[in-house]
Amino acid sequence: MINWTFTAIVTLLASGAVAAGMEPWGESGDWKILIDPEKGNGCLAWKPFEDDMTVEIGVAPNQAGGFFAAYNPTWVQIEDGSTGIVNFDFGDAKFEGEAIGVFKNGVPGGYAFFDNPAFVTEFGKRQSVTIIGESGAEVELDLSGSSKAIGAVLACQAEQPEPLKN
């Protein structure tokens, strides 16, 4: 059982620095579109939010799915490798997944993998999402511009070579 607030559930430094090894592909409004070779040249959208939180949503071709990740340097209670359940409430569509506590570039956060392609579709067509952590803590994210960002992620992904499967 994890004692995280959602903020611990929700990948890069808030300064906007691109993580080591990630390649810039383009931009879509406030979202940066990046390529992550560690995910089989998976494309992702990255955006900073309030309170130093950053969010990534993208494709993990080497795992045949997608992911949502968020990080914040103030989430010091996160333990690397700890797991818990996270819920994404889009109103009339809900998704649940396991979140894993991870540190990326020394910044604590959480990573949730989805093998349901409808998750990314919902993320892109909504204006907001409420994310509920295992502890019951909630955070609402403004998804303005996410539709175009998801379109850019898919265009980026279409340009990538087929990944090697793990």
Stockholm file with secondary structure:
# STOCKHOLM 1.0

chainA/1-166         MINWTFTAIVTLLASGAVAAGMEPWGESGDWKILIDPEKGNGCLAWKPFEDDMTVEIGVAPNQAGGFFAAYNPTWVQIEDGSTGIVNFDFGDAKFEGEAIGVFKNGVPGGYAFFDNPAFVTEFGKRQSVTIIGESGAEVELDLSGSSKAIGAVLACQAEQPEPLKN
#=GR chainA/1-166 SS CCCCCHHHHCCCCTTCCCCTTCEEEEEETTEEEEEEGGGTSEEEEEEECGGGCEEEEEEEGGGTEEEEEEECTTCTTCCTTCEEEEEEECSSCEEEEEEEEEEETTEEEEEEEECCTHHHHHHHHCSEEEEECTTSCEEEEECTTHHHHHHHHHHHHHTSCCCCCC
#=GC SS_cons         CCCCCHHHHCCCCTTCCCCTTCEEEEEETTEEEEEEGGGTSEEEEEEECGGGCEEEEEEEGGGTEEEEEEECTTCTTCCTTCEEEEEEECSSCEEEEEEEEEEETTEEEEEEEECCTHHHHHHHHCSEEEEECTTSCEEEEECTTHHHHHHHHHHHHHTSCCCCCC
//
